[in-house]
Structures are given as C-alpha cells and as structure tokens.
C-alpha cells in the first residue's frame, strides 16, 4: 500500500525523485500507526510546574528552548505531544555541548535510561541513513557502538547515562525531549 502511494505520487509529480530517494514520506510517520490508533485519548498537556524547561544558547544566531517530558509515550505520540503542547518538535541536536546539556537534564529529571530525541535512522549496508523530524540539517551524531542497527527504520533515543544514541523500535514508550 505504501509503495503504491509513493509510486503514484512520484508519477503525478507530487514528490521529486530526490524526495523519493531521501524517504520524504517516511520522515513524519513511523510504521507504528496501527498500534497507536488503538491506544485511546492523548494525555493532557502538563501544568507549567510539572515540566522542566532549559534554554541552550546556540552559535549566536538563536536560542533553543527544550522541555523534558517524563510521561512515557511512543515516538509518534511524543511528536504529537510536542506539537500540541509546546508548538515544537522532538529535539534535534546539533552539537556535543547541546547533547551533553540535554543528557544531564534528562538524567536528572527522568527515572528511565533512554529518552526520545527527534531522529529516525537505519543502516544501508555500511552507510548510516538518518534525518531529524524537524527537517534540520544532519550535522552532528553521537551513536552508540553498532548503532543504528539493522536495515529497518528505527526511532532514535538518547541514553541518559552516557549521551550516546541508539535505534529503538518506534512503539516503545519512553520519556522525551521537545524543542520549541
């Protein structure tokens, strides 16, 4: 079904060959849609006192704001939650210093070893193929050894212990970091 949709859109010119090659249709929607339709109503947005926000100065051009959400959600639910509650996306990380600040914040504020960040990745033979769900440039990575694993798309989580990234099945329920 997905392949026929992609081919139809390509034939109609709705997507370019470059977008088709980059997997543009898969950037927003992990394969776990069916499981999530059965999960019931979305959780309400937390009160201001229930979330922890941090401001990370960037390279002088803008400031990034992040919020740590301790409610365990699937990757897709976390994406929707960030959009609905904070008008943002799951966090994209573009430097070692930002990764370390977010790791420390997540470790201090969650009781879990992993938190969702906003990346999707897979391996194509020896090459890692990854992208941020906010469509920002992929200019930094902090993969754990042998990650991402396999040829299937994985959602990416950060280890709160060492800040390394691993590929996790997208329907796993984890706390997450929103960027807004």
C-alpha positions in Angstrom: 0.0 0.0 0.0 2.7 2.5 1.0 4.8 1.6 -2.1 1.8 2.1 -4.4 1.2 5.5 -2.8 4.8 6.6 -3.3 4.8 5.5 -6.9 1.5 7.3 -7.6 2.8 10.5 -6.0 6.0 10.2 -8.0 4.2 9.7 -11.3 1.9 12.6 -10.6 4.9 14.8 -9.8 3.8 15.5 -6.2 7.1 14.4 -5.0 10.5 14.7 -6.6 12.9 11.9 -7.3 15.2 13.4 -4.6 12.4 13.4 -2.0 11.6 9.8 -3.0 15.3 8.8 -2.6 15.5 10.6 0.8 12.3 8.9 2.1 10.4 12.1 2.4 7.1 10.3 3.0 8.5 8.4 6.0 10.0 11.4 7.8 7.0 12.2 9.8 5.2 8.8 10.2 6.9 5.8 11.7 5.4 2.3 10.9 3.7 2.1 14.3 0.5 3.9 13.3 -1.7 0.8 13.6 -0.7 0.3 17.2 -1.3 3.9 18.2 -4.8 4.1 16.8 -5.8 1.6 19.4 -4.3 3.5 22.3 -7.1 5.8 23.2 -7.1 9.5 24.1 -3.9 11.6 24.2 -2.7 12.8 27.6 -3.4 16.3 28.5 -0.6 18.9 28.5 1.2 19.2 31.8 0.9 22.2 34.1 3.8 24.6 33.9 5.0 23.4 37.3 5.1 19.7 36.1 7.6 20.2 33.2 11.2 21.3 33.2 12.5 23.7 30.6 16.0 24.6 29.7 17.4 27.2 27.4 20.5 26.3 25.4 22.4 29.2 23.8 23.2 28.4 20.2 26.0 29.7 18.0 24.9 33.2 18.4 22.1 33.1 15.8 19.3 31.9 18.1 18.5 30.3 21.4 17.0 26.9 21.6 14.4 26.0 24.2 13.8 22.5 25.4 11.3 20.8 27.7 11.7 17.4 29.3 8.5 15.4 29.5 8.6 12.4 31.9 5.4 10.9 30.5 6.3 7.7 28.6 4.9 7.8 25.1 5.6 6.1 21.7 7.7 8.1 19.3 4.7 9.2 17.3 2.7 10.2 20.4 5.7 12.1 21.6 5.9 14.0 18.3 2.2 14.9 18.5 2.6 15.9 22.2 5.4 18.3 21.4 3.4 19.9 18.6 0.2 20.2 20.6 1.6 21.3 24.0 4.7 23.3 23.0 4.2 24.1 19.3 7.5 22.3 18.8 9.1 19.0 17.7 11.1 16.3 19.3 14.6 17.7 19.9 17.2 17.8 17.1 20.7 18.0 18.4 23.5 19.8 16.5 26.5 19.9 18.9 28.3 17.9 21.6 27.6 20.7 24.1 23.9 20.6 23.5 23.9 16.8 23.6 25.7 16.9 27.0 23.4 19.5 28.5 20.3 17.6 27.4 21.7 14.3 28.7 22.4 15.8 32.1 18.9 17.3 32.2 17.3 14.1 31.2 19.3 12.0 33.7 18.3 14.4 36.5 14.6 14.6 35.6 13.6 11.1 34.5 13.9 7.7 36.0 14.5 6.0 32.7 17.7 5.1 30.9 16.5 6.4 27.5 14.6 9.4 26.2 13.3 10.1 22.7 15.0 12.6 20.5 13.7 13.6 17.1 15.6 11.4 14.7 14.8 8.4 12.5 17.7 6.2 11.3 18.6 3.0 9.6 21.6 1.3 8.1 22.0 0.8 4.4 24.9 -1.7 4.2 27.8 0.2 5.7 26.1 3.6 5.5 24.0 5.2 8.2 20.9 7.0 6.9 19.4 9.4 9.4 17.3 12.5 9.5 15.7 14.9 12.0 11.9 15.0 12.1 12.1 18.8 12.2 13.9 18.7 8.8 17.0 20.5 10.1 20.5 19.7 8.8 22.1 16.4 10.0 25.4 17.9 11.1 26.1 16.0 14.4 25.7 12.4 15.6 26.6 10.6 18.8 25.9 7.0 18.0 26.5 4.2 20.5 28.6 1.4 19.1 26.9 -0.7 16.3 24.0 1.8 16.0 21.7 2.3 14.4 21.1 -1.5 14.0 19.6 -3.3 11.0 18.1 -2.2 7.8 14.7 -1.3 9.2 13.9 2.3 10.3 14.4 2.9 13.9 13.4 5.9 16.1 16.4 7.3 18.0 16.7 7.6 21.7 19.5 9.1 23.9 21.0 7.1 26.7 20.8 9.3 29.8 23.9 7.6 31.2 26.4 8.5 28.5 24.6 10.6 25.9 25.0 8.0 23.2 22.2 7.4 20.7 20.6 4.1 19.9 17.9 3.0 17.5 14.8 1.7 19.2 11.5 0.3 17.9 9.2 3.3 17.5 6.4 1.9 19.5 8.5 1.7 22.7 7.2 4.0 25.4 9.9 6.5 26.6 10.1 9.9 28.2 11.1 12.6 25.6 12.6 16.0 25.0 10.8 18.6 23.0 12.4 21.6 21.3 10.3 24.7 20.7 
